[in-house]
Amino acid sequence: MIVGYSRAVRAGPWVFVAGTTGTVEGSVVAPGDAYAQTLQALHNVDVALRLAGATLDDVVQTRLSVTDITRWHDVARAHEEVFASAPPVTAMIGVGGLIDPDMLVEVEATAYLGS
């Protein structure tokens, strides 16, 4: 672990997922394709949630950091597809860059497991 963080942390009925990008085994998928990277990042969020005892249906908030905000439609389309049945509140923020220049999107999610 280079950075020293957890992908997901469960605290009571809450699960927090952060620093999730469109990567597989450390490699960025689909360089230049914000839609594909967002789908992969959200898949990675799903895996982290499941390991913490939650699902995408439990997500109440997402935050999307996007390196090229002009691609927001592609990011939004992927987000809408994944959360079509129960959209969480969300924020999409344009950022100057991520840790790898091929990364276009980073996702954070908060899930609630209460009643």
WOCORTA-V960839 format. One record per pair of residues at least 4 apart in sequence whose ideal C-beta (glycine too) atoms are under 7 Angstrom apart, sorted by the first residue. I is the first residue (numbers start at 1). J is the second residue. If there is no record, write none. Layout:
I:J, I:J
This chain:
5:19, 7:17, 7:19, 7:20, 7:48, 8:15, 8:16, 8:17, 8:48, 8:49, 8:51, 8:52, 9:16, 10:15, 10:52, 10:53, 13:112, 13:113, 13:114, 14:110, 14:112, 15:49, 15:52, 15:54, 15:111, 15:113, 16:110, 17:45, 17:48, 17:49, 17:108, 17:109, 18:108, 19:106, 20:41, 20:44, 20:45, 20:48, 20:106, 20:107, 21:41, 21:98, 21:103, 21:105, 21:106, 22:28, 22:29, 22:30, 22:36, 22:37, 22:38, 22:40, 22:41, 22:103, 22:105, 23:27, 23:28, 23:29, 24:29, 24:40, 28:100, 28:102, 28:103, 29:36, 29:37, 29:40, 30:36, 30:37, 31:102, 33:37, 34:38, 34:71, 34:74, 34:75, 34:104, 34:105, 35:39, 35:74, 35:77, 35:78, 36:40, 37:41, 37:104, 37:105, 38:42, 38:74, 38:75, 38:78, 38:79, 38:105, 39:43, 39:78, 40:44, 41:45, 41:105, 41:107, 42:46, 42:78, 42:82, 42:107, 43:47, 44:48, 45:49, 45:107, 45:109, 46:50, 46:56, 47:51, 48:52, 49:54, 49:55, 49:56, 49:58, 49:111, 50:55, 53:113, 54:58, 54:111, 54:113, 56:82, 56:83, 57:86, 58:111, 58:112, 58:113, 59:88, 59:109, 59:110, 59:111, 60:88, 60:89, 60:110, 60:111, 60:112, 61:88, 61:89, 61:90, 61:109, 61:110, 62:79, 62:88, 62:90, 62:107, 62:108, 62:109, 63:90, 63:91, 63:93, 63:108, 64:75, 64:79, 64:90, 64:92, 64:105, 64:107, 65:93, 65:95, 65:105, 65:106, 66:71, 66:72, 66:75, 66:92, 66:93, 66:94, 66:95, 66:104, 66:105, 67:95, 67:97, 67:98, 67:104, 68:104, 69:94, 71:75, 71:104, 72:76, 72:92, 73:77, 74:78, 75:79, 75:92, 75:105, 76:80, 77:81, 78:82, 79:83, 79:90, 80:84, 83:87, 83:88, 97:101, 98:103, 98:106, 99:103
